[in-house]
Amino acid sequence: MQILFLSPNQVRLVCLPLPAGLASVVASVPSEHEVRVLDFMFMEDPLAEVDRAVAEFRPDLVAISVRNIDNQDSRQPEVYFPQVKELVDRLKELGPAPVILGGAGFSVAPREFMDYTGADFGMVGEAEEFFVRFLQAFPEREWEKVPNLIWLRDGGLRENPAARIRRLEELPRPALEYFSPRAYEETPGSAGQPGVIPVQSRRGCPMRCIYCTTPQLEGPATRAWAPEQVASWLASWHEQWGLRRFYFVDNIFNCPPEYGRRLCRAIAALRLPLEWVCLINPAFPDPDLFELIRTAGGTMVQVGNESGSELVLTGLGKGFGLQKVERTLKLLKKADLPFTCFLLLGGPGETRQTVEESVAFLEGYEPKMVNLKAGIRIHPGLPLHRLALAEGVVKAEDNLLWPRFYLAPAIREWIWDYLAEVTARHPNWIV
């Protein structure tokens, strides 16, 4: 088969995200298939490039990776999926090749995405192993045998049972060669910072935050590549393209802590001039790990604290309290490891007092940056969705492909003026 992969994302918020997930799927395609990849990020006229590729390559299948649904901004929401529908419509005009959608953005609302775009197939959640199964089923159209597949049948949608990849270490290294890794590292995003190359060492999240889709997409159990295997990727990418700035997209780099320590030691053993950033969860403060991150080239950690209020942390289902947040930040300062923080404002129980508590709390620790968000995106099937239904924030028939946000009534009238005051005091705090 001839397979055309498309990455339509052109969003450059904070930094330019190289499509690492798609790179992993492309790497998994067996060699008997011919592959072509179009990454829209650096294209001036993507649709013209698609027209040209379909005419020249004549694909038997077109696979589209959907990374983002919207900008997660409750005040000025911007949606990206109409571009995907436009792309699907264009492909159907150009030829008979069926279209399959996948990616994190698609997977949070697959049925809604299928209805809206008119795509032929969708792959929900992890795709590497199951996309190969889809290719195997293609000649005989045995779609029932493909886990994670959703497809059109008899005028409706049929969705197969979900499955997870058990042994990540058996997957091939992500195929960055199909993209432009040097351009991603050299091109600054909206924050004006140098680019980074995304790396994933683990999947799954044991936490139960009421708004987060990660456990739904990756499962609650942590699965991992061998630390030495991940370090070897960094070494090979450094050797091939000179890449040296990386971002670990693992939902929790410090869970389990012993894995994080092994990975740091494996990176340090490379003795290469690498710099990297990761996301840590205050539920697992570990002074040894924080020291190892710094000595292994970690230049910054992002702390997923979300609030500085005990009441709000409980309401968000974070799985840790303010004491753990305090311990984490103190240990990071002791390790001389720079950190950024998040404030996700407007969740259940949020009031003016809790907002001001959160701001005052972080002011005492002087993070390098604080990312401020007011309003929490509601995704279908999550605890926050059920709460929003019970409170009448959304209705059961609402299509949550279109962004809806939970914003506590007690802060709606004044939060934006207040955040303007906060960012005026702290230029490194961004909304």
C-alpha positions, 0 to 999 in steps of 0.5 A, spaced: 500 500 500 501 507 499 500 511 505 500 518 505 500 521 512 498 528 514 500 533 520 495 539 519 498 542 525 500 549 524 499 552 531 506 555 534 503 557 541 509 557 546 513 552 542 513 548 535 511 541 537 514 536 532 509 531 531 512 525 535 506 521 536 505 521 528 513 520 528 512 513 532 506 511 528 510 512 521 516 508 524 511 502 525 509 501 518 512 495 515 517 496 510 512 493 504 508 499 504 510 505 501 510 512 506 510 519 504 509 524 510 506 532 509 508 536 515 504 543 514 508 546 520 513 550 515 508 550 509 506 556 506 500 553 502 499 546 505 492 544 500 497 545 494 502 541 497 496 535 498 494 536 491 500 535 488 502 529 493 495 526 491 496 527 484 504 524 484 503 519 489 496 516 488 495 514 495 491 508 497 490 510 504 490 517 507 492 518 515 491 525 518 494 526 525 490 531 529 494 534 535 489 540 537 482 541 538 482 548 540 487 553 544 484 552 551 482 559 552 475 560 555 475 568 554 477 567 546 476 560 544 479 558 537 477 552 534 482 548 529 478 542 527 474 546 521 481 545 518 481 538 518 474 537 515 476 542 510 482 537 509 477 531 509 473 534 504 478 536 499 481 529 499 475 526 497 474 530 491 481 528 489 481 521 489 478 514 492 483 513 498 479 512 504 481 517 510 483 515 517 484 520 523 488 519 529 492 523 534 490 525 541 486 531 539 481 526 535 481 521 541 478 525 546 472 526 542 472 521 536 465 520 535 464 527 534 470 528 530 467 522 525 460 525 525 463 532 523 469 531 518 465 525 515 472 521 515 472 513 513 475 511 519 478 513 526 484 510 531 482 512 538 488 512 543 495 509 541 496 507 534 502 504 533 501 497 533 493 497 532 495 501 525 499 495 523 493 491 524 489 496 520 493 495 514 493 487 515 485 487 515 485 492 509 485 487 503 479 483 506 476 489 510 476 485 516 475 491 521 472 488 527 479 485 528 482 492 529 482 494 536 481 502 537 478 502 530 472 507 529 468 506 522 462 508 518 458 502 518 450 501 515 450 509 516 452 509 523 459 508 527 461 502 529 467 502 535 471 496 537 474 495 544 480 499 546 486 496 547 493 498 550 500 497 547 503 492 552 511 492 551 513 499 549 520 497 548 518 493 542 516 499 538 521 502 533 524 509 535 520 515 532 522 516 525 524 524 526 527 523 519 520 524 516 520 531 519 524 537 519 527 536 526 533 542 525 527 547 523 523 545 530 529 546 534 531 552 531 525 556 530 522 559 536 514 559 538 510 564 541 514 565 547 520 567 544 524 561 547 528 556 543 525 550 540 525 543 543 524 536 541 519 532 544 521 525 547 516 520 550 519 515 555 512 513 559 505 512 557 499 512 562 497 516 569 495 513 575 492 520 577 485 522 577 484 529 576 477 531 574 479 534 567 484 531 564 484 526 558 491 522 559 488 516 563 483 516 558 487 516 552 493 512 555 490 508 561 492 509 569 498 504 569 505 506 567 508 503 561 515 505 559 521 504 554 527 502 558 531 508 560 537 506 556 533 505 550 530 513 551 537 515 552 540 512 545 534 516 541 537 522 544 544 520 542 542 518 535 538 524 534 544 528 537 549 525 532 544 525 526 542 532 526 546 536 532 539 536 536 541 538 543 534 541 546 529 536 548 522 536 552 520 530 556 512 530 554 511 524 559 505 526 563 509 525 570 516 525 569 517 523 577 512 517 577 515 512 579 521 516 581 526 510 581 525 510 573 526 517 573 533 516 576 535 511 572 533 515 566 537 521 568 543 516 570 542 514 562 542 521 560 548 523 564 552 517 561 552 519 554 556 525 556 553 530 551 551 537 551 544 536 552 539 540 555 532 538 557 525 540 560 520 535 564 513 536 567 513 533 575 507 532 579 508 534 587 505 528 589 512 525 588 517 529 591 524 526 591 530 530 592 535 525 589 531 525 583 531 533 583 539 533 583 539 528 578 535 532 573 540 538 574 546 534 573 544 530 567 542 536 563 535 538 566 535 546 565 528 547 568 522 543 570 514 544 570 511 543 576 503 541 575 501 544 581 495 547 578 493 551 585 495 554 591 489 552 595 488 546 599 480 547 597 481 547 590 486 542 590 481 537 593 476 539 588 480 538 582 482 531 584 489 532 584 491 527 589 496 531 593 495 537 598 498 544 599 504 541 603 506 536 598 507 542 593 510 546 598 515 540 599 516 540 592 518 547 591 523 547 597 526 541 594 527 544 587 530 551 590 535 547 594 537 543 588 538 549 584 533 547 579 529 552 576 522 551 575 515 554 572 508 553 575 501 553 573 495 556 576 488 553 573 483 557 576 475 557 576 475 549 578 469 547 583 469 551 589 474 556 587 472 563 590 476 570 590 479 568 596 482 561 593 485 565 587 488 570 591 491 565 596 494 561 590 497 567 587 500 569 594 503 562 595 507 562 588 509 569 589 513 567 595 517 561 591 518 566 585 518 561 579 521 562 573 514 563 569 507 562 571 502 559 566 495 562 568 489 559 565 481 561 567 476 556 566 477 549 565 476 545 558 470 540 559 471 534 555 466 528 554 466 522 559 470 525 565 468 527 572 468 534 570 463 533 565 459 529 569 459 535 574 458 540 569 452 536 567 449 536 574 450 544 575 447 545 568 453 548 565 452 544 559 447 539 557 447 532 555 446 533 548 451 539 547 457 537 542 463 538 546 468 538 540 466 545 540 469 548 547 465 549 553 469 551 560 467 550 567 468 557 570 466 557 578 461 563 578 464 566 584 470 569 580 467 570 573 465 577 573 472 579 576 477 574 574 480 577 568 481 584 571 485 581 576 489 577 572 491 583 568 493 586 575 497 580 577 501 580 570 502 587 570 506 586 577 509 579 574 511 580 567 513 573 567 506 570 569 502 569 562 495 568 561 
